[in-house]
Amino acid sequence: MSAFPLIIGVDEAGRGPWAGPVTAAAVILDPAQPIEGLTDSKKLSEKARDRLAPLIRERALAWCVAEASVEEIDTLNIRQATFLAMRRAILGQSRTDQDRSGQFETVSATAGLILIDGNALPGDLPAPARAIIKGDLTEPAISAASILAKTHRDAQMASLCNLYPGYGFSGHKGYGTAAHAAALTRLGPCPVHRQSFAPVRALLRPC
């Protein structure tokens, strides 16, 4: 077990889009293997994110990416679905510790603090936690989580673009751009659109 309390950084990607899952990542960085250039994923180019993501996965002591599905978003609401994805990433982290390195018991036993980007915390976490507004700009572990969540979700949306052509998911990643709005109006919602979001709900045909 580590002699020092572990810091878990947590962030999400995809709260705002009209389509696709919401994704969260949890990361424990290794102080012995620093990664240069970590910051909020939105401040980085796609090329920079794609360069950093494999470094994070390689050098971190442990990491996990998790999701909440479109169906869970529509059932729970986007806030609670985001919290669900975060909890899944954090709890998956404890299994990752054991499976990948064997150096730690569980996150709940060794984590000194869970740092979560934003102004609110999920409930039922396995360790003390603190929410940090713009934490992805100031806390490297949160920055790393932001990059993993973003690159994972972007890759998913590119795959969904192949399954549901015409919506342009690989370009706008499900966000409410003018091009997405035009495609949604022309084609109607597809199975990965969030029906609880007003622009999608307005176009649903009555049963």
Secondary structure, DSSP 8 states (H G I E B T S, - for coil): --SS-EEEEEEEE-SS-SBS-EEEEEEE--TTS--TT---GGGS-HHHHHHHHHHHHHHSSEEEEEEE-HHHHHHH-HHHHHHHHHHHHHHHHHHHIIIII---S-HHHHEEEEEEESS---SS-SS-EEEETTHHHH-HHHHHHHHHHHHHHHHHHHHHHHHSTTS-HHHHTT---HHHHHHHHHH---TTB-TTSHHHHTT----
